[in-house]
């Protein structure tokens, strides 16, 4: 929490939150989920946690490339 929020962190928190809340408020949206994914959609907490864990490394891929880009200083 000491670092400033950026776009990646917002997506990693926001998308699972939206899916978890939608599972609680509109369960009929997820009634047609394939049988092997049903355990994932059994609980809003389970769905949100799995999505957050999956999105964290997935959205970090582009950030690692940006960190390696060298910058030129004003002095040299």
N, C-alpha and C positions, 0 to 999 in steps of 0.2 A: 504494500500500500504506500510505500515511501516514494515509488517512482510515479511519474505522471502517466495517466491513462493515454494509450494510443489506439489507433484503429484496430489493431490485431487483438488487443486485450478486450476492447469493447465487443468485438464479434465473438470471442471465446466465451464471454460471459452472457451476452445478449441473446445469441441464437439458442443455446440450451434453455435459457430462461423462458423464451417465447414458446419453444416446443413443450416444455414442462407445464407451463400454464395452459396451453391449448389442450393438452391431454386431460387436464383436470376440468376445464370448462366445456370442451366439446369432444367428449370421448367417442361420439359417433363418427368423427373424422377418421379415426384409427380402427374402425370395426373391420375393415377389409384388408388388414395387414396379413401378409403371408404367415403361415403357422410357425415357421422357424424363427421369425422375429417377434412373435407375441410376448415372450418373456421380457424383452426389452421395453415393450410398451405396457407392461403390467403396472408400473408405478411411475409417477412423474419424476420422482427423485432418481430412479434408475435411468430413465431416459435422459434427463439433464446431465447426470454425471458421465454417462458414456459419451454423450455428444461433446461435453467439455474436454474430456480426456482425448477424444479423437481429433477435435479441432485444434487443440494446442500445438501438437507437432506439425499438423497439416498446414496451418497458417504461419508457422515459423520458417518454412522452407524459403520463402522470398526474403525474409528478414536477414538470414545468414548471408546471403549474397550481397545485400546492401551494406553490411557491416565491413566487408572486405574491400570496399572501394576506397583507394587512397585519395586523400584530399591534398590540395596544394595550399601552402601557407602564404600569407601576404608577404613574407620576408624572402621567399625563395624560389 
